[in-house]
Amino acid sequence: MTGQSREVRFNAQQAILIDITLFFPQILSEAVTEADANFSRSVTEPCSNFVFYYYVSLVVYSVVSNLRGKKPTGIPWISSTADYVIGPF
């Protein structure tokens, strides 16, 4: 993937990191579900909605930033990690 421009590599790395961060709420939800089924439904439904809205907002932010010609560096932790991983070149 080194033949691609820096912006394409940044966006690809950022998409990978966003997908990785979606695993953590799923793992937590499964742990809560196994512990107590009644508690889990009242907690996991609002949390699932939050994760969905968060994911959609990240995607919309990234698409709008790219359409404006700006690098989407406003996502905490994910943008800085993606920038670090692809390096200065």
PDB file of N, CA, C and O in Angstrom:
ATOM      1  N   MET A   1       0.813  -1.181   0.000  1.00  0.00           N
ATOM      2  CA  MET A   1       0.000   0.000   0.000  1.00  0.00           C
ATOM      3  C   MET A   1       0.864   1.256   0.000  1.00  0.00           C
ATOM      4  O   MET A   1       0.336   2.364   0.092  1.00  0.00           O
ATOM      5  N   THR A   2       2.166   1.103  -0.101  1.00  0.00           N
ATOM      6  CA  THR A   2       3.048   2.262  -0.072  1.00  0.00           C
ATOM      7  C   THR A   2       3.000   3.058  -1.369  1.00  0.00           C
ATOM      8  O   THR A   2       3.473   4.194  -1.397  1.00  0.00           O
ATOM      9  N   GLY A   3       2.447   2.504  -2.442  1.00  0.00           N
ATOM     10  CA  GLY A   3       2.339   3.231  -3.698  1.00  0.00           C
ATOM     11  C   GLY A   3       1.214   4.255  -3.699  1.00  0.00           C
ATOM     12  O   GLY A   3       1.129   5.065  -4.623  1.00  0.00           O
ATOM     13  N   GLN A   4       0.360   4.242  -2.704  1.00  0.00           N
ATOM     14  CA  GLN A   4      -0.776   5.171  -2.609  1.00  0.00           C
ATOM     15  C   GLN A   4      -0.320   6.488  -1.970  1.00  0.00           C
ATOM     16  O   GLN A   4       0.726   6.547  -1.324  1.00  0.00           O
ATOM     17  N   SER A   5      -1.113   7.530  -2.160  1.00  0.00           N
ATOM     18  CA  SER A   5      -0.789   8.815  -1.546  1.00  0.00           C
ATOM     19  C   SER A   5      -0.954   8.734  -0.031  1.00  0.00           C
ATOM     20  O   SER A   5      -1.593   7.821   0.492  1.00  0.00           O
ATOM     21  N   ARG A   6      -0.378   9.684   0.645  1.00  0.00           N
ATOM     22  CA  ARG A   6      -0.430   9.696   2.102  1.00  0.00           C
ATOM     23  C   ARG A   6      -1.865   9.833   2.604  1.00  0.00           C
ATOM     24  O   ARG A   6      -2.220   9.228   3.616  1.00  0.00           O
ATOM     25  N   GLU A   7      -2.692  10.613   1.920  1.00  0.00           N
ATOM     26  CA  GLU A   7      -4.076  10.800   2.345  1.00  0.00           C
ATOM     27  C   GLU A   7      -4.876   9.501   2.240  1.00  0.00           C
ATOM     28  O   GLU A   7      -5.683   9.192   3.116  1.00  0.00           O
ATOM     29  N   VAL A   8      -4.651   8.746   1.168  1.00  0.00           N
ATOM     30  CA  VAL A   8      -5.352   7.462   1.004  1.00  0.00           C
ATOM     31  C   VAL A   8      -4.911   6.487   2.085  1.00  0.00           C
ATOM     32  O   VAL A   8      -5.742   5.790   2.669  1.00  0.00           O
ATOM     33  N   ARG A   9      -3.620   6.432   2.355  1.00  0.00           N
ATOM     34  CA  ARG A   9      -3.127   5.534   3.408  1.00  0.00           C
ATOM     35  C   ARG A   9      -3.658   5.948   4.780  1.00  0.00           C
ATOM     36  O   ARG A   9      -3.996   5.094   5.600  1.00  0.00           O
ATOM     37  N   PHE A  10      -3.733   7.276   5.034  1.00  0.00           N
ATOM     38  CA  PHE A  10      -4.272   7.763   6.307  1.00  0.00           C
ATOM     39  C   PHE A  10      -5.732   7.358   6.465  1.00  0.00           C
ATOM     40  O   PHE A  10      -6.134   6.861   7.517  1.00  0.00           O
ATOM     41  N   ASN A  11      -6.523   7.572   5.417  1.00  0.00           N
ATOM     42  CA  ASN A  11      -7.949   7.231   5.491  1.00  0.00           C
ATOM     43  C   ASN A  11      -8.155   5.731   5.648  1.00  0.00           C
ATOM     44  O   ASN A  11      -9.045   5.305   6.385  1.00  0.00           O
ATOM     45  N   ALA A  12      -7.349   4.927   4.970  1.00  0.00           N
ATOM     46  CA  ALA A  12      -7.469   3.471   5.102  1.00  0.00           C
ATOM     47  C   ALA A  12      -7.095   3.025   6.511  1.00  0.00           C
ATOM     48  O   ALA A  12      -7.783   2.193   7.103  1.00  0.00           O
ATOM     49  N   GLN A  13      -6.014   3.571   7.046  1.00  0.00           N
ATOM     50  CA  GLN A  13      -5.601   3.210   8.402  1.00  0.00           C
ATOM     51  C   GLN A  13      -6.628   3.664   9.432  1.00  0.00           C
ATOM     52  O   GLN A  13      -6.895   2.956  10.404  1.00  0.00           O
ATOM     53  N   GLN A  14      -7.195   4.830   9.221  1.00  0.00           N
ATOM     54  CA  GLN A  14      -8.213   5.328  10.139  1.00  0.00           C
ATOM     55  C   GLN A  14      -9.459   4.441  10.086  1.00  0.00           C
ATOM     56  O   GLN A  14     -10.067   4.175  11.123  1.00  0.00           O
ATOM     57  N   ALA A  15      -9.842   3.988   8.911  1.00  0.00           N
ATOM     58  CA  ALA A  15     -10.996   3.083   8.794  1.00  0.00           C
ATOM     59  C   ALA A  15     -10.729   1.766   9.510  1.00  0.00           C
ATOM     60  O   ALA A  15     -11.620   1.217  10.158  1.00  0.00           O
ATOM     61  N   ILE A  16      -9.520   1.263   9.396  1.00  0.00           N
ATOM     62  CA  ILE A  16      -9.168   0.016  10.090  1.00  0.00           C
ATOM     63  C   ILE A  16      -9.245   0.205  11.601  1.00  0.00           C
ATOM     64  O   ILE A  16      -9.773  -0.654  12.307  1.00  0.00           O
ATOM     65  N   LEU A  17      -8.728   1.311  12.094  1.00  0.00           N
ATOM     66  CA  LEU A  17      -8.765   1.569  13.541  1.00  0.00           C
ATOM     67  C   LEU A  17     -10.186   1.765  14.049  1.00  0.00           C
ATOM     68  O   LEU A  17     -10.511   1.332  15.155  1.00  0.00           O
ATOM     69  N   ILE A  18     -11.031   2.405  13.264  1.00  0.00           N
ATOM     70  CA  ILE A  18     -12.436   2.553  13.661  1.00  0.00           C
ATOM     71  C   ILE A  18     -13.101   1.187  13.752  1.00  0.00           C
ATOM     72  O   ILE A  18     -13.857   0.931  14.689  1.00  0.00           O
ATOM     73  N   ASP A  19     -12.831   0.308  12.795  1.00  0.00           N
ATOM     74  CA  ASP A  19     -13.400  -1.041  12.854  1.00  0.00           C
ATOM     75  C   ASP A  19     -12.896  -1.810  14.065  1.00  0.00           C
ATOM     76  O   ASP A  19     -13.653  -2.556  14.686  1.00  0.00           O
ATOM     77  N   ILE A  20     -11.634  -1.636  14.402  1.00  0.00           N
ATOM     78  CA  ILE A  20     -11.083  -2.321  15.570  1.00  0.00           C
ATOM     79  C   ILE A  20     -11.756  -1.828  16.845  1.00  0.00           C
ATOM     80  O   ILE A  20     -12.051  -2.623  17.737  1.00  0.00           O
ATOM     81  N   THR A  21     -12.002  -0.517  16.936  1.00  0.00           N
ATOM     82  CA  THR A  21     -12.639   0.008  18.151  1.00  0.00           C
ATOM     83  C   THR A  21     -14.082  -0.458  18.305  1.00  0.00           C
ATOM     84  O   THR A  21     -14.635  -0.383  19.402  1.00  0.00           O
ATOM     85  N   LEU A  22     -14.694  -0.932  17.243  1.00  0.00           N
ATOM     86  CA  LEU A  22     -16.063  -1.447  17.356  1.00  0.00           C
ATOM     87  C   LEU A  22     -16.114  -2.822  18.020  1.00  0.00           C
ATOM     88  O   LEU A  22     -17.186  -3.263  18.434  1.00  0.00           O
ATOM     89  N   PHE A  23     -14.980  -3.502  18.126  1.00  0.00           N
ATOM     90  CA  PHE A  23     -14.963  -4.802  18.783  1.00  0.00           C
ATOM     91  C   PHE A  23     -15.135  -4.684  20.296  1.00  0.00           C
ATOM     92  O   PHE A  23     -15.747  -5.556  20.913  1.00  0.00           O
ATOM     93  N   PHE A  24     -14.609  -3.626  20.900  1.00  0.00           N
ATOM     94  CA  PHE A  24     -14.639  -3.496  22.346  1.00  0.00           C
ATOM     95  C   PHE A  24     -16.052  -3.406  22.921  1.00  0.00           C
ATOM     96  O   PHE A  24     -16.333  -4.087  23.908  1.00  0.00           O
ATOM     97  N   PRO A  25     -16.955  -2.602  22.357  1.00  0.00           N
ATOM     98  CA  PRO A  25     -18.322  -2.611  22.891  1.00  0.00           C
ATOM     99  C   PRO A  25     -19.017  -3.966  22.717  1.00  0.00           C
ATOM    100  O   PRO A  25     -19.824  -4.361  23.558  1.00  0.00           O
ATOM    101  N   GLN A  26     -18.709  -4.669  21.639  1.00  0.00           N
ATOM    102  CA  GLN A  26     -19.309  -5.979  21.420  1.00  0.00           C
ATOM    103  C   GLN A  26     -18.826  -6.979  22.471  1.00  0.00           C
ATOM    104  O   GLN A  26     -19.621  -7.758  22.997  1.00  0.00           O
ATOM    105  N   ILE A  27     -17.556  -6.960  22.773  1.00  0.00           N
ATOM    106  CA  ILE A  27     -17.008  -7.867  23.797  1.00  0.00           C
ATOM    107  C   ILE A  27     -17.607  -7.536  25.160  1.00  0.00           C
ATOM    108  O   ILE A  27     -17.975  -8.439  25.910  1.00  0.00           O
ATOM    109  N   LEU A  28     -17.705  -6.262  25.483  1.00  0.00           N
ATOM    110  CA  LEU A  28     -18.293  -5.850  26.755  1.00  0.00           C
ATOM    111  C   LEU A  28     -19.763  -6.248  26.843  1.00  0.00           C
ATOM    112  O   LEU A  28     -20.228  -6.684  27.896  1.00  0.00           O
ATOM    113  N   SER A  29     -20.482  -6.100  25.756  1.00  0.00           N
ATOM    114  CA  SER A  29     -21.898  -6.471  25.720  1.00  0.00           C
ATOM    115  C   SER A  29     -22.081  -7.966  25.948  1.00  0.00           C
ATOM    116  O   SER A  29     -22.980  -8.377  26.681  1.00  0.00           O
ATOM    117  N   GLU A  30     -21.247  -8.770  25.335  1.00  0.00           N
ATOM    118  CA  GLU A  30     -21.339 -10.219  25.531  1.00  0.00           C
ATOM    119  C   GLU A  30     -21.019 -10.606  26.961  1.00  0.00           C
ATOM    120  O   GLU A  30     -21.639 -11.524  27.499  1.00  0.00           O
ATOM    121  N   ALA A  31     -20.070  -9.936  27.589  1.00  0.00           N
ATOM    122  CA  ALA A  31     -19.724 -10.231  28.980  1.00  0.00           C
ATOM    123  C   ALA A  31     -20.875  -9.872  29.914  1.00  0.00           C
ATOM    124  O   ALA A  31     -21.165 -10.609  30.856  1.00  0.00           O
ATOM    125  N   VAL A  32     -21.531  -8.738  29.653  1.00  0.00           N
ATOM    126  CA  VAL A  32     -22.656  -8.318  30.492  1.00  0.00           C
ATOM    127  C   VAL A  32     -23.845  -9.249  30.283  1.00  0.00           C
ATOM    128  O   VAL A  32     -24.545  -9.578  31.241  1.00  0.00           O
ATOM    129  N   THR A  33     -24.082  -9.676  29.050  1.00  0.00           N
ATOM    130  CA  THR A  33     -25.198 -10.563  28.745  1.00  0.00           C
ATOM    131  C   THR A  33     -25.056 -11.900  29.464  1.00  0.00           C
ATOM    132  O   THR A  33     -26.041 -12.446  29.962  1.00  0.00           O
ATOM    133  N   GLU A  34     -23.847 -12.422  29.519  1.00  0.00           N
ATOM    134  CA  GLU A  34     -23.636 -13.691  30.211  1.00  0.00           C
ATOM    135  C   GLU A  34     -23.791 -13.547  31.722  1.00  0.00           C
ATOM    136  O   GLU A  34     -24.175 -14.502  32.398  1.00  0.00           O
ATOM    137  N   ALA A  35     -23.500 -12.383  32.250  1.00  0.00           N
ATOM    138  CA  ALA A  35     -23.577 -12.182  33.696  1.00  0.00           C
ATOM    139  C   ALA A  35     -25.021 -12.087  34.186  1.00  0.00           C
ATOM    140  O   ALA A  35     -25.391 -12.729  35.170  1.00  0.00           O
ATOM    141  N   ASP A  36     -25.832 -11.289  33.499  1.00  0.00           N
ATOM    142  CA  ASP A  36     -27.211 -11.090  33.955  1.00  0.00           C
ATOM    143  C   ASP A  36     -28.064 -10.673  32.760  1.00  0.00           C
ATOM    144  O   ASP A  36     -27.864  -9.596  32.199  1.00  0.00           O
ATOM    145  N   ALA A  37     -29.005 -11.514  32.375  1.00  0.00           N
ATOM    146  CA  ALA A  37     -29.808 -11.270  31.178  1.00  0.00           C
ATOM    147  C   ALA A  37     -30.760 -10.083  31.360  1.00  0.00           C
ATOM    148  O   ALA A  37     -30.945  -9.311  30.420  1.00  0.00           O
ATOM    149  N   ASN A  38     -31.364  -9.914  32.532  1.00  0.00           N
ATOM    150  CA  ASN A  38     -32.296  -8.802  32.750  1.00  0.00           C
ATOM    151  C   ASN A  38     -31.576  -7.457  32.745  1.00  0.00           C
ATOM    152  O   ASN A  38     -32.053  -6.489  32.153  1.00  0.00           O
ATOM    153  N   PHE A  39     -30.446  -7.409  33.398  1.00  0.00           N
ATOM    154  CA  PHE A  39     -29.661  -6.181  33.438  1.00  0.00           C
ATOM    155  C   PHE A  39     -29.103  -5.843  32.065  1.00  0.00           C
ATOM    156  O   PHE A  39     -29.026  -4.675  31.683  1.00  0.00           O
ATOM    157  N   SER A  40     -28.724  -6.856  31.343  1.00  0.00           N
ATOM    158  CA  SER A  40     -28.047  -6.622  30.071  1.00  0.00           C
ATOM    159  C   SER A  40     -28.946  -5.924  29.053  1.00  0.00           C
ATOM    160  O   SER A  40     -28.476  -5.064  28.308  1.00  0.00           O
ATOM    161  N   ARG A  41     -30.223  -6.278  29.009  1.00  0.00           N
ATOM    162  CA  ARG A  41     -31.108  -5.659  28.022  1.00  0.00           C
ATOM    163  C   ARG A  41     -31.313  -4.176  28.296  1.00  0.00           C
ATOM    164  O   ARG A  41     -31.339  -3.368  27.367  1.00  0.00           O
ATOM    165  N   SER A  42     -31.456  -3.821  29.549  1.00  0.00           N
ATOM    166  CA  SER A  42     -31.665  -2.415  29.882  1.00  0.00           C
ATOM    167  C   SER A  42     -30.408  -1.574  29.677  1.00  0.00           C
ATOM    168  O   SER A  42     -30.495  -0.354  29.540  1.00  0.00           O
ATOM    169  N   VAL A  43     -29.263  -2.205  29.656  1.00  0.00           N
ATOM    170  CA  VAL A  43     -28.007  -1.482  29.460  1.00  0.00           C
ATOM    171  C   VAL A  43     -27.527  -1.573  28.019  1.00  0.00           C
ATOM    172  O   VAL A  43     -27.081  -0.574  27.454  1.00  0.00           O
ATOM    173  N   THR A  44     -27.610  -2.746  27.421  1.00  0.00           N
ATOM    174  CA  THR A  44     -27.019  -2.931  26.099  1.00  0.00           C
ATOM    175  C   THR A  44     -27.791  -2.239  24.983  1.00  0.00           C
ATOM    176  O   THR A  44     -27.188  -1.833  23.990  1.00  0.00           O
ATOM    177  N   GLU A  45     -29.104  -2.093  25.117  1.00  0.00           N
ATOM    178  CA  GLU A  45     -29.860  -1.412  24.057  1.00  0.00           C
ATOM    179  C   GLU A  45     -29.466   0.059  23.910  1.00  0.00           C
ATOM    180  O   GLU A  45     -29.178   0.491  22.794  1.00  0.00           O
ATOM    181  N   PRO A  46     -29.441   0.844  24.988  1.00  0.00           N
ATOM    182  CA  PRO A  46     -28.977   2.229  24.826  1.00  0.00           C
ATOM    183  C   PRO A  46     -27.504   2.314  24.408  1.00  0.00           C
ATOM    184  O   PRO A  46     -27.121   3.197  23.641  1.00  0.00           O
ATOM    185  N   CYS A  47     -26.699   1.405  24.909  1.00  0.00           N
ATOM    186  CA  CYS A  47     -25.283   1.401  24.535  1.00  0.00           C
ATOM    187  C   CYS A  47     -25.111   1.053  23.059  1.00  0.00           C
ATOM    188  O   CYS A  47     -24.260   1.627  22.379  1.00  0.00           O
ATOM    189  N   SER A  48     -25.906   0.126  22.570  1.00  0.00           N
ATOM    190  CA  SER A  48     -25.845  -0.230  21.156  1.00  0.00           C
ATOM    191  C   SER A  48     -26.243   0.945  20.282  1.00  0.00           C
ATOM    192  O   SER A  48     -25.638   1.183  19.237  1.00  0.00           O
ATOM    193  N   ASN A  49     -27.265   1.684  20.711  1.00  0.00           N
ATOM    194  CA  ASN A  49     -27.664   2.880  19.971  1.00  0.00           C
ATOM    195  C   ASN A  49     -26.546   3.913  19.962  1.00  0.00           C
ATOM    196  O   ASN A  49     -26.262   4.521  18.930  1.00  0.00           O
ATOM    197  N   PHE A  50     -25.912   4.110  21.116  1.00  0.00           N
ATOM    198  CA  PHE A  50     -24.809   5.062  21.198  1.00  0.00           C
ATOM    199  C   PHE A  50     -23.667   4.665  20.275  1.00  0.00           C
ATOM    200  O   PHE A  50     -23.127   5.516  19.569  1.00  0.00           O
ATOM    201  N   VAL A  51     -23.289   3.401  20.265  1.00  0.00           N
ATOM    202  CA  VAL A  51     -22.198   2.929  19.407  1.00  0.00           C
ATOM    203  C   VAL A  51     -22.558   3.133  17.943  1.00  0.00           C
ATOM    204  O   VAL A  51     -21.711   3.539  17.148  1.00  0.00           O
ATOM    205  N   PHE A  52     -23.798   2.857  17.581  1.00  0.00           N
ATOM    206  CA  PHE A  52     -24.224   3.047  16.197  1.00  0.00           C
ATOM    207  C   PHE A  52     -24.135   4.519  15.798  1.00  0.00           C
ATOM    208  O   PHE A  52     -23.586   4.843  14.745  1.00  0.00           O
ATOM    209  N   TYR A  53     -24.670   5.406  16.630  1.00  0.00           N
ATOM    210  CA  TYR A  53     -24.636   6.836  16.316  1.00  0.00           C
ATOM    211  C   TYR A  53     -23.200   7.369  16.287  1.00  0.00           C
ATOM    212  O   TYR A  53     -22.872   8.225  15.465  1.00  0.00           O
ATOM    213  N   TYR A  54     -22.361   6.874  17.168  1.00  0.00           N
ATOM    214  CA  TYR A  54     -20.958   7.267  17.190  1.00  0.00           C
ATOM    215  C   TYR A  54     -20.271   6.845  15.895  1.00  0.00           C
ATOM    216  O   TYR A  54     -19.536   7.625  15.289  1.00  0.00           O
ATOM    217  N   TYR A  55     -20.514   5.622  15.483  1.00  0.00           N
ATOM    218  CA  TYR A  55     -19.907   5.107  14.248  1.00  0.00           C
ATOM    219  C   TYR A  55     -20.386   5.905  13.040  1.00  0.00           C
ATOM    220  O   TYR A  55     -19.581   6.274  12.184  1.00  0.00           O
ATOM    221  N   VAL A  56     -21.677   6.172  12.963  1.00  0.00           N
ATOM    222  CA  VAL A  56     -22.216   6.944  11.840  1.00  0.00           C
ATOM    223  C   VAL A  56     -21.636   8.353  11.831  1.00  0.00           C
ATOM    224  O   VAL A  56     -21.308   8.881  10.768  1.00  0.00           O
ATOM    225  N   SER A  57     -21.507   8.963  13.002  1.00  0.00           N
ATOM    226  CA  SER A  57     -20.946  10.311  13.054  1.00  0.00           C
ATOM    227  C   SER A  57     -19.481  10.327  12.628  1.00  0.00           C
ATOM    228  O   SER A  57     -19.040  11.281  11.987  1.00  0.00           O
ATOM    229  N   LEU A  58     -18.721   9.289  12.972  1.00  0.00           N
ATOM    230  CA  LEU A  58     -17.330   9.207  12.522  1.00  0.00           C
ATOM    231  C   LEU A  58     -17.246   9.094  11.002  1.00  0.00           C
ATOM    232  O   LEU A  58     -16.418   9.751  10.370  1.00  0.00           O
ATOM    233  N   VAL A  59     -18.093   8.272  10.430  1.00  0.00           N
ATOM    234  CA  VAL A  59     -18.093   8.096   8.977  1.00  0.00           C
ATOM    235  C   VAL A  59     -18.514   9.383   8.276  1.00  0.00           C
ATOM    236  O   VAL A  59     -17.891   9.787   7.294  1.00  0.00           O
ATOM    237  N   VAL A  60     -19.570  10.030   8.776  1.00  0.00           N
ATOM    238  CA  VAL A  60     -20.035  11.285   8.165  1.00  0.00           C
ATOM    239  C   VAL A  60     -18.956  12.355   8.284  1.00  0.00           C
ATOM    240  O   VAL A  60     -18.699  13.083   7.325  1.00  0.00           O
ATOM    241  N   TYR A  61     -18.328  12.459   9.442  1.00  0.00           N
ATOM    242  CA  TYR A  61     -17.256  13.435   9.631  1.00  0.00           C
ATOM    243  C   TYR A  61     -16.106  13.188   8.647  1.00  0.00           C
ATOM    244  O   TYR A  61     -15.597  14.126   8.032  1.00  0.00           O
ATOM    245  N   SER A  62     -15.708  11.942   8.505  1.00  0.00           N
ATOM    246  CA  SER A  62     -14.605  11.621   7.601  1.00  0.00           C
ATOM    247  C   SER A  62     -14.960  11.923   6.146  1.00  0.00           C
ATOM    248  O   SER A  62     -14.146  12.485   5.413  1.00  0.00           O
ATOM    249  N   VAL A  63     -16.155  11.559   5.731  1.00  0.00           N
ATOM    250  CA  VAL A  63     -16.574  11.805   4.346  1.00  0.00           C
ATOM    251  C   VAL A  63     -16.672  13.300   4.069  1.00  0.00           C
ATOM    252  O   VAL A  63     -16.189  13.767   3.037  1.00  0.00           O
ATOM    253  N   VAL A  64     -17.290  14.056   4.975  1.00  0.00           N
ATOM    254  CA  VAL A  64     -17.433  15.496   4.778  1.00  0.00           C
ATOM    255  C   VAL A  64     -16.060  16.171   4.757  1.00  0.00           C
ATOM    256  O   VAL A  64     -15.818  17.053   3.933  1.00  0.00           O
ATOM    257  N   SER A  65     -15.163  15.764   5.653  1.00  0.00           N
ATOM    258  CA  SER A  65     -13.824  16.344   5.659  1.00  0.00           C
ATOM    259  C   SER A  65     -13.093  16.068   4.357  1.00  0.00           C
ATOM    260  O   SER A  65     -12.441  16.957   3.809  1.00  0.00           O
ATOM    261  N   ASN A  66     -13.197  14.845   3.858  1.00  0.00           N
ATOM    262  CA  ASN A  66     -12.538  14.505   2.598  1.00  0.00           C
ATOM    263  C   ASN A  66     -13.146  15.256   1.426  1.00  0.00           C
ATOM    264  O   ASN A  66     -12.420  15.682   0.527  1.00  0.00           O
ATOM    265  N   LEU A  67     -14.462  15.429   1.416  1.00  0.00           N
ATOM    266  CA  LEU A  67     -15.102  16.178   0.337  1.00  0.00           C
ATOM    267  C   LEU A  67     -14.707  17.655   0.357  1.00  0.00           C
ATOM    268  O   LEU A  67     -14.660  18.298  -0.692  1.00  0.00           O
ATOM    269  N   ARG A  68     -14.426  18.188   1.529  1.00  0.00           N
ATOM    270  CA  ARG A  68     -13.960  19.576   1.638  1.00  0.00           C
ATOM    271  C   ARG A  68     -12.473  19.707   1.318  1.00  0.00           C
ATOM    272  O   ARG A  68     -11.952  20.818   1.230  1.00  0.00           O
ATOM    273  N   GLY A  69     -11.795  18.585   1.146  1.00  0.00           N
ATOM    274  CA  GLY A  69     -10.371  18.611   0.838  1.00  0.00           C
ATOM    275  C   GLY A  69      -9.486  18.693   2.063  1.00  0.00           C
ATOM    276  O   GLY A  69      -8.302  19.014   1.953  1.00  0.00           O
ATOM    277  N   LYS A  70     -10.041  18.410   3.226  1.00  0.00           N
ATOM    278  CA  LYS A  70      -9.277  18.451   4.468  1.00  0.00           C
ATOM    279  C   LYS A  70      -9.044  17.045   4.979  1.00  0.00           C
ATOM    280  O   LYS A  70      -9.839  16.141   4.723  1.00  0.00           O
ATOM    281  N   LYS A  71      -7.971  16.868   5.688  1.00  0.00           N
ATOM    282  CA  LYS A  71      -7.648  15.585   6.310  1.00  0.00           C
ATOM    283  C   LYS A  71      -8.464  15.445   7.595  1.00  0.00           C
ATOM    284  O   LYS A  71      -8.421  16.339   8.439  1.00  0.00           O
ATOM    285  N   PRO A  72      -9.204  14.352   7.766  1.00  0.00           N
ATOM    286  CA  PRO A  72     -10.057  14.201   8.960  1.00  0.00           C
ATOM    287  C   PRO A  72      -9.251  13.831  10.206  1.00  0.00           C
ATOM    288  O   PRO A  72      -9.192  12.663  10.592  1.00  0.00           O
ATOM    289  N   THR A  73      -8.636  14.827  10.826  1.00  0.00           N
ATOM    290  CA  THR A  73      -7.770  14.574  11.982  1.00  0.00           C
ATOM    291  C   THR A  73      -8.442  14.882  13.315  1.00  0.00           C
ATOM    292  O   THR A  73      -7.764  14.954  14.339  1.00  0.00           O
ATOM    293  N   GLY A  74      -9.744  15.063  13.323  1.00  0.00           N
ATOM    294  CA  GLY A  74     -10.440  15.458  14.541  1.00  0.00           C
ATOM    295  C   GLY A  74     -10.951  14.323  15.403  1.00  0.00           C
ATOM    296  O   GLY A  74     -11.598  14.576  16.420  1.00  0.00           O
ATOM    297  N   ILE A  75     -10.685  13.092  15.036  1.00  0.00           N
ATOM    298  CA  ILE A  75     -11.164  11.963  15.839  1.00  0.00           C
ATOM    299  C   ILE A  75     -10.121  11.658  16.909  1.00  0.00           C
ATOM    300  O   ILE A  75      -8.992  11.291  16.583  1.00  0.00           O
ATOM    301  N   PRO A  76     -10.484  11.805  18.184  1.00  0.00           N
ATOM    302  CA  PRO A  76      -9.498  11.580  19.247  1.00  0.00           C
ATOM    303  C   PRO A  76      -8.928  10.163  19.205  1.00  0.00           C
ATOM    304  O   PRO A  76      -9.645   9.210  18.899  1.00  0.00           O
ATOM    305  N   TRP A  77      -7.688  10.032  19.502  1.00  0.00           N
ATOM    306  CA  TRP A  77      -6.908   8.810  19.568  1.00  0.00           C
ATOM    307  C   TRP A  77      -6.772   8.130  18.215  1.00  0.00           C
ATOM    308  O   TRP A  77      -5.665   7.732  17.853  1.00  0.00           O
ATOM    309  N   ILE A  78      -7.824   7.984  17.472  1.00  0.00           N
ATOM    310  CA  ILE A  78      -7.794   7.244  16.211  1.00  0.00           C
ATOM    311  C   ILE A  78      -6.999   8.010  15.153  1.00  0.00           C
ATOM    312  O   ILE A  78      -6.174   7.415  14.461  1.00  0.00           O
ATOM    313  N   SER A  79      -7.227   9.297  15.018  1.00  0.00           N
ATOM    314  CA  SER A  79      -6.516  10.081  14.008  1.00  0.00           C
ATOM    315  C   SER A  79      -5.023  10.162  14.302  1.00  0.00           C
ATOM    316  O   SER A  79      -4.200  10.014  13.398  1.00  0.00           O
ATOM    317  N   SER A  80      -4.676  10.394  15.550  1.00  0.00           N
ATOM    318  CA  SER A  80      -3.251  10.481  15.894  1.00  0.00           C
ATOM    319  C   SER A  80      -2.553   9.138  15.726  1.00  0.00           C
ATOM    320  O   SER A  80      -1.398   9.088  15.303  1.00  0.00           O
ATOM    321  N   THR A  81      -3.242   8.052  16.054  1.00  0.00           N
ATOM    322  CA  THR A  81      -2.658   6.726  15.874  1.00  0.00           C
ATOM    323  C   THR A  81      -2.495   6.396  14.397  1.00  0.00           C
ATOM    324  O   THR A  81      -1.471   5.841  13.998  1.00  0.00           O
ATOM    325  N   ALA A  82      -3.478   6.724  13.592  1.00  0.00           N
ATOM    326  CA  ALA A  82      -3.382   6.485  12.146  1.00  0.00           C
ATOM    327  C   ALA A  82      -2.248   7.291  11.548  1.00  0.00           C
ATOM    328  O   ALA A  82      -1.517   6.790  10.693  1.00  0.00           O
ATOM    329  N   ASP A  83      -2.088   8.532  11.983  1.00  0.00           N
ATOM    330  CA  ASP A  83      -1.006   9.380  11.477  1.00  0.00           C
ATOM    331  C   ASP A  83       0.346   8.812  11.884  1.00  0.00           C
ATOM    332  O   ASP A  83       1.288   8.842  11.091  1.00  0.00           O
ATOM    333  N   TYR A  84       0.462   8.294  13.109  1.00  0.00           N
ATOM    334  CA  TYR A  84       1.705   7.711  13.588  1.00  0.00           C
ATOM    335  C   TYR A  84       2.045   6.429  12.825  1.00  0.00           C
ATOM    336  O   TYR A  84       3.206   6.196  12.488  1.00  0.00           O
ATOM    337  N   VAL A  85       1.045   5.606  12.555  1.00  0.00           N
ATOM    338  CA  VAL A  85       1.274   4.302  11.915  1.00  0.00           C
ATOM    339  C   VAL A  85       1.741   4.464  10.468  1.00  0.00           C
ATOM    340  O   VAL A  85       2.611   3.718  10.020  1.00  0.00           O
ATOM    341  N   ILE A  86       1.184   5.417   9.737  1.00  0.00           N
ATOM    342  CA  ILE A  86       1.583   5.542   8.330  1.00  0.00           C
ATOM    343  C   ILE A  86       2.922   6.247   8.172  1.00  0.00           C
ATOM    344  O   ILE A  86       3.537   6.174   7.108  1.00  0.00           O
ATOM    345  N   GLY A  87       3.372   6.915   9.198  1.00  0.00           N
ATOM    346  CA  GLY A  87       4.694   7.527   9.161  1.00  0.00           C
ATOM    347  C   GLY A  87       4.741   8.835   8.418  1.00  0.00           C
ATOM    348  O   GLY A  87       3.728   9.294   7.891  1.00  0.00           O
ATOM    349  N   PRO A  88       5.925   9.448   8.372  1.00  0.00           N
ATOM    350  CA  PRO A  88       6.051  10.763   7.757  1.00  0.00           C
ATOM    351  C   PRO A  88       6.096  10.747   6.228  1.00  0.00           C
ATOM    352  O   PRO A  88       6.013  11.810   5.611  1.00  0.00           O
ATOM    353  N   PHE A  89       6.220   9.604   5.613  1.00  0.00           N
ATOM    354  CA  PHE A  89       6.396   9.558   4.150  1.00  0.00           C
ATOM    355  C   PHE A  89       5.136   9.164   3.442  1.00  0.00           C
ATOM    356  O   PHE A  89       5.118   9.079   2.214  1.00  0.00           O
TER     357      PHE A  89
END
